[in-house]
Amino acid sequence: MIHRLDDVIALFDGLFMSSHRTRLVRGDDEPIYLPADASNPWHRVIFAHGFYASALHEISHWCIAGTRRRQWEDYGYWYQPDGRDAGQQREFESVEVTPQALELLFSRACGLPFNVSVDNLGGEAEVDRDAFRSRVEARAARYEAEGLPRRAEAFRTALAAFYGEGTSLEEALAVGRDCLREAPEPA
């Protein structure tokens, strides 16, 4: 299976452009979420460098952000760039477990390998990738047992249909949209 960025963009936009006024956009250096404003009618999930994994990761953040947070640039979250100390790294990992768990499930749905990101290449803190990966995998297992957030389930379902079952883009979008209709979205 070939994983084309145009396909993941079409799946995301096809599910969420009209229902949530949100688009997936190729970016340059840093990923960012930008809410709609006077110059752009769309909320934009912007992923870095045209990387497929970056797209899945940024979509994961969007899928867990509530209605209020989706009105703020980068959802109003704290982000300490590369070079974190031990305390900052612990905080980073604690908030990254959930989106990386969704990214893991999205990666599985489209048949791609998944690598956790500790995102601290220049930091002084010791990083235990294996322990972090275990926490991410445990959170993903909990999602599978208890259910994913509605938007995440819709996206995962569309990915699995398109990549795993080989359905057409239109068919994959139809099953994803069915997930969006099933229950109201919590704030």
Secondary structure, DSSP 8 states (H G I E B T S, - for coil): ----HHHHHHHHHHHHHHHHSEEEEE-SSS-EEE--BTTBSSEEEEESTT-HHHHHHHHHHHHH--TTGGGSGGGG-----SS--HHHHHHHHHHHHHHHHHHHHHHHHTT---------TT-SS---HHHHHHHHHHHHHHHHHH---HHHHHHHHHHIIIIIS---HHHHHHHHHHHHHHS----
